């Protein structure tokens, strides 16, 4: 996990496409900005933000990049990881909040 964490921090610091939102890093043209998990949820007209947005209002990318390396460890501990596993009494939502 240490390598994944270090790589994630490098991605955040560099903020190269597909990441965006830091000063001087506008939203790039991408075929998709949202993943299946983000497309599946909308509550009262509020939709999730792109994990590629790592800066600016509503950015969730930083928290997502920092949290994803822990998903395998949580799965091994018996948690379900939505949307990849069926829901269980112990379910982690793969779309993490911003940091």
LINSUL-V300643 format. One record per pair of residues at least 12 apart in sequence whose C-alpha atoms are under 10 Angstrom apart, sorted by the first residue. I is the first residue (numbers start at 0). J is the second residue. If there is no record, write none. Layout:
<<I	J> <I	J>>
This chain:
<<0	67> <0	68> <0	69> <0	71> <0	72> <1	68> <2	68> <3	64> <3	65> <3	67> <3	68> <3	69> <4	64> <4	65> <4	66> <4	67> <4	68> <4	69> <5	65> <6	64> <6	65> <7	61> <7	63> <7	64> <7	65> <7	66> <7	67> <7	68> <8	61> <8	64> <8	65> <10	53> <10	61> <10	64> <11	51> <11	52> <11	53> <11	54> <11	60> <11	61> <11	64> <11	65> <12	53> <14	51> <14	52> <14	53> <14	54> <15	27> <15	51> <16	28> <16	29> <16	51> <16	52> <17	29> <17	31> <17	32> <17	50> <17	51> <17	52> <18	32> <18	49> <18	50> <18	51> <18	52> <18	53> <18	54> <18	60> <18	61> <19	49> <19	50> <19	51> <19	52> <19	53> <19	54> <19	55> <19	58> <19	60> <20	51> <20	52> <20	53> <20	54> <20	55> <20	56> <20	58> <20	60> <21	52> <21	53> <21	54> <21	55> <22	54> <22	55> <24	52> <24	53> <24	54> <25	52> <25	54> <26	51> <26	52> <27	51> <31	49> <32	48> <32	49> <32	50> <32	51> <32	52> <33	47> <33	48> <33	49> <33	50> <33	51> <34	47> <34	48> <34	49> <34	50> <34	94> <35	82> <36	81> <36	82> <36	83> <36	92> <36	93> <36	94> <37	49> <37	50> <37	82> <37	93> <37	94> <39	82> <47	59> <47	94> <47	95> <47	96> <48	60> <48	94> <48	96> <48	97> <49	63> <49	94> <50	62> <50	63> <50	64> <50	94> <50	95> <50	96> <50	97> <51	63> <51	64> <52	97> <53	97> <53	98> <54	97> <54	98> <56	97> <57	96> <57	97> <57	98> <58	96> <58	97> <58	98> <59	94> <59	95> <59	96> <59	97> <59	98> <60	94> <60	95> <60	96> <60	97> <60	98> <61	95> <61	96> <61	97> <61	98> <62	94> <62	95> <62	96> <62	97> <62	98> <63	93> <63	94> <63	95> <63	96> <63	97> <63	98> <64	95> <64	97> <65	95> <65	97> <65	98> <66	93> <66	94> <66	95> <66	96> <66	97> <66	98> <67	93> <67	94> <67	95> <70	91> <70	92> <70	93> <73	89> <73	90> <73	91> <74	89> <74	90> <74	91> <76	89> <77	89> <77	90> <78	90> <78	91> <79	91> <79	92> <79	93> <80	92> <80	93> <80	94> <81	93> <81	94> <82	94>>
